Amino acid sequence: MMKYLYIESDKERGVEATFKWLSDELQELKEALNNENKTALEKEFADVLAWLASLANITDVDLEKAALEKYNHKCPKCQQAPCTCKFIKIKTNASAQHL
């Protein structure tokens, strides 16, 4: 859908500017995560997904295929579903490392 709607304008904008938009949307998502407005949070998740898809489209990456190949109904690290990997906290509660 994103390709159908936006591929021409995405190509014209280019990779660097599209990545900048994605980065801006990630910042907006971070801000929405700190609030208790679920509607705003849903919109920000949708925006991040849309800009990620746009970036994939202009770099000729099939995002769905890439995700399914890496996460084919199991964790790519432990090969289990659900994941049985352990996470350790690093520096802040928000940071974790996948072991």
C-alpha positions in Angstrom: 0.0 0.0 0.0 2.8 2.5 0.9 4.5 1.8 -2.4 1.3 2.4 -4.3 0.5 5.6 -2.5 4.0 7.2 -2.2 6.7 5.5 -4.3 7.1 8.5 -6.7 7.4 11.1 -4.0 9.6 8.8 -1.9 12.0 8.2 -4.8 12.1 12.0 -5.4 12.9 12.7 -1.7 15.6 10.1 -1.7 17.1 7.8 1.0 18.8 10.4 3.2 15.7 12.6 3.5 13.4 9.6 4.0 15.7 8.3 6.7 15.5 11.7 8.4 11.7 11.6 8.3 11.8 8.1 9.9 14.1 9.4 12.6 11.8 12.3 13.3 8.8 9.9 13.5 10.8 7.7 16.0 11.3 10.7 18.2 7.6 11.5 18.1 6.9 7.8 19.0 9.3 8.1 21.9 7.4 11.2 23.1 4.0 9.4 22.7 5.3 6.5 24.7 5.7 8.9 27.7 2.0 9.9 27.5 -1.1 8.0 28.3 -2.9 8.9 25.0 -3.4 5.6 23.2 -4.8 7.2 20.1 -1.7 9.4 19.7 0.5 6.3 20.3 -1.3 4.3 17.6 -0.8 7.2 15.2 2.9 7.4 15.9 3.3 3.6 15.5 1.5 3.9 12.1 3.8 6.8 11.1 7.0 4.9 12.0 5.7 1.9 10.1 4.8 4.0 7.0 8.2 5.7 6.9 10.1 2.4 7.4 8.1 1.0 4.5 8.9 4.0 2.4 12.6 3.6 3.1 12.4 -0.1 2.2 10.6 0.7 -1.0 13.1 3.2 -2.3 16.0 0.8 -1.4 14.2 -2.0 -3.2 13.8 -4.1 -0.1 10.7 -6.2 0.3 10.1 -5.4 4.0 7.5 -8.2 4.5 9.8 -10.8 2.9 12.8 -9.6 4.9 10.9 -9.8 8.2 9.5 -13.2 7.5 12.9 -14.6 6.4 14.6 -13.3 9.6 11.7 -13.9 12.1 10.1 -17.0 10.5 7.7 -17.8 13.4 10.7 -18.0 15.8 13.4 -16.0 17.4 16.5 -15.7 15.1 18.8 -16.0 18.1 17.5 -19.0 20.1 15.3 -20.4 17.3 12.4 -20.8 19.8 8.8 -19.6 19.8 8.2 -17.9 22.1 11.7 -16.6 22.5 13.7 -18.0 25.4 16.7 -15.7 25.2 17.7 -13.9 28.3 18.1 -10.1 28.3 20.4 -8.2 30.5 19.9 -4.6 31.6 22.6 -2.2 30.6 23.0 1.4 32.0 19.2 2.2 32.1 16.0 0.2 32.5 15.2 1.1 28.9 18.3 -0.5 27.5 18.7 -4.3 27.2 21.1 -6.6 25.4 19.9 -9.8 23.8 22.0 -12.8 24.8 
